[in-house]
Amino acid sequence: MSQVIPGESEGIESVLRRFKREVSKAGIFPDMRKHRHFETPIEKRKRKAIARHRQNKRRFRT
């Protein structure tokens, strides 16, 4: 769980920006999207195959 404590004279915009940064670092959004709806085994296989493809593409990009 991400938590941000605002400073004495810190504006709400900067606190919100820090909170969004913490949430993205923690990886909450991808996890939330993954659990948003039921995923069939076929969809799961496709998603993992695409992820493997992207990972291999990055690995051999040099």
Backbone as JSON Lines, residues from 0, in Angstrom:
{"i":0,"aa":"M","n":[0.84,-1.18,0.0],"ca":[0.0,0.0,0.0],"c":[0.88,1.24,0.0]}
{"i":1,"aa":"S","n":[0.63,2.14,-0.91],"ca":[1.42,3.38,-0.99],"c":[0.81,4.43,-0.09]}
{"i":2,"aa":"Q","n":[1.69,5.19,0.54],"ca":[1.23,6.23,1.45],"c":[2.14,7.43,1.31]}
{"i":3,"aa":"V","n":[1.54,8.62,1.29],"ca":[2.29,9.86,1.19],"c":[1.8,10.79,2.29]}
{"i":4,"aa":"I","n":[2.73,11.32,3.06],"ca":[2.38,12.25,4.14],"c":[2.72,13.66,3.66]}
{"i":5,"aa":"P","n":[1.71,14.54,3.59],"ca":[1.96,15.9,3.11],"c":[2.78,16.71,4.12]}
{"i":6,"aa":"G","n":[3.6,17.6,3.57],"ca":[4.41,18.47,4.41],"c":[3.59,19.63,4.95]}
{"i":7,"aa":"E","n":[4.21,20.46,5.76],"ca":[3.54,21.59,6.4],"c":[2.88,22.53,5.38]}
{"i":8,"aa":"S","n":[3.68,23.07,4.48],"ca":[3.16,24.06,3.53],"c":[3.15,23.51,2.11]}
{"i":9,"aa":"E","n":[2.99,22.2,1.97],"ca":[3.02,21.56,0.65],"c":[1.63,21.6,0.03]}
{"i":10,"aa":"G","n":[1.57,21.94,-1.24],"ca":[0.29,22.03,-1.93],"c":[-0.26,20.65,-2.28]}
{"i":11,"aa":"I","n":[-1.56,20.6,-2.51],"ca":[-2.23,19.33,-2.81],"c":[-1.74,18.76,-4.13]}
{"i":12,"aa":"E","n":[-1.38,19.63,-5.08],"ca":[-0.91,19.16,-6.39],"c":[0.39,18.39,-6.27]}
{"i":13,"aa":"S","n":[1.32,18.91,-5.47],"ca":[2.6,18.22,-5.33],"c":[2.44,16.91,-4.54]}
{"i":14,"aa":"V","n":[1.53,16.9,-3.57],"ca":[1.28,15.67,-2.82],"c":[0.68,14.61,-3.74]}
{"i":15,"aa":"L","n":[-0.26,15.03,-4.58],"ca":[-0.88,14.11,-5.53],"c":[0.14,13.58,-6.52]}
{"i":16,"aa":"R","n":[1.04,14.44,-6.98],"ca":[2.09,14.02,-7.91],"c":[3.01,12.99,-7.25]}
{"i":17,"aa":"R","n":[3.39,13.23,-5.99],"ca":[4.23,12.27,-5.27],"c":[3.51,10.94,-5.08]}
{"i":18,"aa":"F","n":[2.2,11.01,-4.78],"ca":[1.42,9.79,-4.59],"c":[1.36,8.97,-5.88]}
{"i":19,"aa":"K","n":[1.11,9.64,-7.0],"ca":[1.07,8.94,-8.29],"c":[2.41,8.29,-8.6]}
{"i":20,"aa":"R","n":[3.5,8.96,-8.28],"ca":[4.83,8.4,-8.51],"c":[5.05,7.16,-7.65]}
{"i":21,"aa":"E","n":[4.62,7.21,-6.39],"ca":[4.75,6.06,-5.48],"c":[3.94,4.87,-5.99]}
{"i":22,"aa":"V","n":[2.72,5.15,-6.45],"ca":[1.85,4.08,-6.95],"c":[2.46,3.44,-8.19]}
{"i":23,"aa":"S","n":[3.02,4.24,-9.08],"ca":[3.62,3.67,-10.29],"c":[4.87,2.87,-9.95]}
{"i":24,"aa":"K","n":[5.65,3.31,-8.98],"ca":[6.83,2.56,-8.55],"c":[6.45,1.22,-7.94]}
{"i":25,"aa":"A","n":[5.34,1.21,-7.21],"ca":[4.91,-0.01,-6.53],"c":[4.28,-1.01,-7.51]}
{"i":26,"aa":"G","n":[3.92,-0.57,-8.72],"ca":[3.34,-1.47,-9.71],"c":[1.9,-1.84,-9.42]}
{"i":27,"aa":"I","n":[1.17,-0.92,-8.84],"ca":[-0.22,-1.2,-8.46],"c":[-1.15,-1.19,-9.66]}
{"i":28,"aa":"F","n":[-0.94,-0.26,-10.61],"ca":[-1.85,-0.16,-11.76],"c":[-1.84,-1.41,-12.64]}
{"i":29,"aa":"P","n":[-0.68,-1.94,-13.03],"ca":[-0.71,-3.17,-13.83],"c":[-1.38,-4.33,-13.09]}
{"i":30,"aa":"D","n":[-1.13,-4.42,-11.79],"ca":[-1.74,-5.48,-11.0],"c":[-3.26,-5.3,-10.95]}
{"i":31,"aa":"M","n":[-3.7,-4.05,-10.82],"ca":[-5.13,-3.75,-10.77],"c":[-5.79,-4.12,-12.11]}
{"i":32,"aa":"R","n":[-5.13,-3.77,-13.21],"ca":[-5.68,-4.11,-14.53],"c":[-5.74,-5.62,-14.73]}
{"i":33,"aa":"K","n":[-4.74,-6.31,-14.22],"ca":[-4.68,-7.76,-14.38],"c":[-5.83,-8.44,-13.64]}
{"i":34,"aa":"H","n":[-6.23,-7.91,-12.5],"ca":[-7.28,-8.53,-11.69],"c":[-8.65,-7.9,-11.92]}
{"i":35,"aa":"R","n":[-8.77,-7.03,-12.9],"ca":[-10.03,-6.33,-13.12],"c":[-11.14,-7.28,-13.59]}
{"i":36,"aa":"H","n":[-10.82,-8.24,-14.44],"ca":[-11.82,-9.18,-14.94],"c":[-11.2,-10.55,-15.09]}
{"i":37,"aa":"F","n":[-12.04,-11.56,-15.23],"ca":[-11.55,-12.92,-15.37],"c":[-10.85,-13.1,-16.71]}
{"i":38,"aa":"E","n":[-9.74,-13.81,-16.69],"ca":[-8.96,-14.04,-17.89],"c":[-8.98,-15.54,-18.2]}
{"i":39,"aa":"T","n":[-9.42,-15.89,-19.39],"ca":[-9.46,-17.3,-19.77],"c":[-8.03,-17.82,-19.96]}
{"i":40,"aa":"P","n":[-7.84,-19.13,-19.89],"ca":[-6.49,-19.68,-20.09],"c":[-5.87,-19.31,-21.44]}
{"i":41,"aa":"I","n":[-6.69,-19.22,-22.47],"ca":[-6.18,-18.84,-23.8],"c":[-5.67,-17.4,-23.77]}
{"i":42,"aa":"E","n":[-6.45,-16.48,-23.16],"ca":[-6.03,-15.09,-23.06],"c":[-4.75,-14.97,-22.25]}
{"i":43,"aa":"K","n":[-4.65,-15.77,-21.2],"ca":[-3.46,-15.76,-20.35],"c":[-2.23,-16.19,-21.14]}
{"i":44,"aa":"R","n":[-2.38,-17.27,-21.94],"ca":[-1.27,-17.75,-22.77],"c":[-0.84,-16.69,-23.77]}
{"i":45,"aa":"K","n":[-1.83,-16.04,-24.41],"ca":[-1.52,-15.0,-25.39],"c":[-0.78,-13.84,-24.74]}
{"i":46,"aa":"R","n":[-1.25,-13.41,-23.57],"ca":[-0.62,-12.29,-22.87],"c":[0.82,-12.63,-22.49]}
{"i":47,"aa":"K","n":[1.04,-13.85,-22.01],"ca":[2.39,-14.25,-21.62],"c":[3.3,-14.4,-22.84]}
{"i":48,"aa":"A","n":[2.75,-14.89,-23.96],"ca":[3.55,-15.02,-25.18],"c":[3.97,-13.64,-25.69]}
{"i":49,"aa":"I","n":[3.07,-12.69,-25.64],"ca":[3.4,-11.32,-26.07],"c":[4.46,-10.73,-25.16]}
{"i":50,"aa":"A","n":[4.34,-10.98,-23.86],"ca":[5.33,-10.47,-22.9],"c":[6.7,-11.09,-23.17]}
{"i":51,"aa":"R","n":[6.74,-12.39,-23.45],"ca":[8.01,-13.05,-23.77],"c":[8.61,-12.46,-25.04]}
{"i":52,"aa":"H","n":[7.77,-12.22,-26.03],"ca":[8.23,-11.65,-27.29],"c":[8.84,-10.27,-27.06]}
{"i":53,"aa":"R","n":[8.16,-9.44,-26.27],"ca":[8.68,-8.1,-25.97],"c":[10.0,-8.18,-25.22]}
{"i":54,"aa":"Q","n":[10.07,-9.11,-24.27],"ca":[11.29,-9.25,-23.48],"c":[12.47,-9.68,-24.36]}
{"i":55,"aa":"N","n":[12.23,-10.64,-25.25],"ca":[13.28,-11.09,-26.16],"c":[13.69,-9.97,-27.11]}
{"i":56,"aa":"K","n":[12.72,-9.18,-27.55],"ca":[13.0,-8.08,-28.45],"c":[13.92,-7.06,-27.77]}
{"i":57,"aa":"R","n":[13.65,-6.76,-26.49],"ca":[14.49,-5.83,-25.74],"c":[15.88,-6.41,-25.5]}
{"i":58,"aa":"R","n":[15.94,-7.7,-25.26],"ca":[17.21,-8.36,-24.94],"c":[18.17,-8.31,-26.12]}
{"i":59,"aa":"F","n":[17.65,-8.47,-27.35],"ca":[18.5,-8.54,-28.53],"c":[18.56,-7.21,-29.28]}
{"i":60,"aa":"R","n":[18.14,-6.12,-28.67],"ca":[18.07,-4.84,-29.35],"c":[19.42,-4.19,-29.58]}
{"i":61,"aa":"T","n":[20.45,-4.52,-28.89],"ca":[21.75,-3.84,-28.94],"c":[22.3,-3.7,-30.3]}
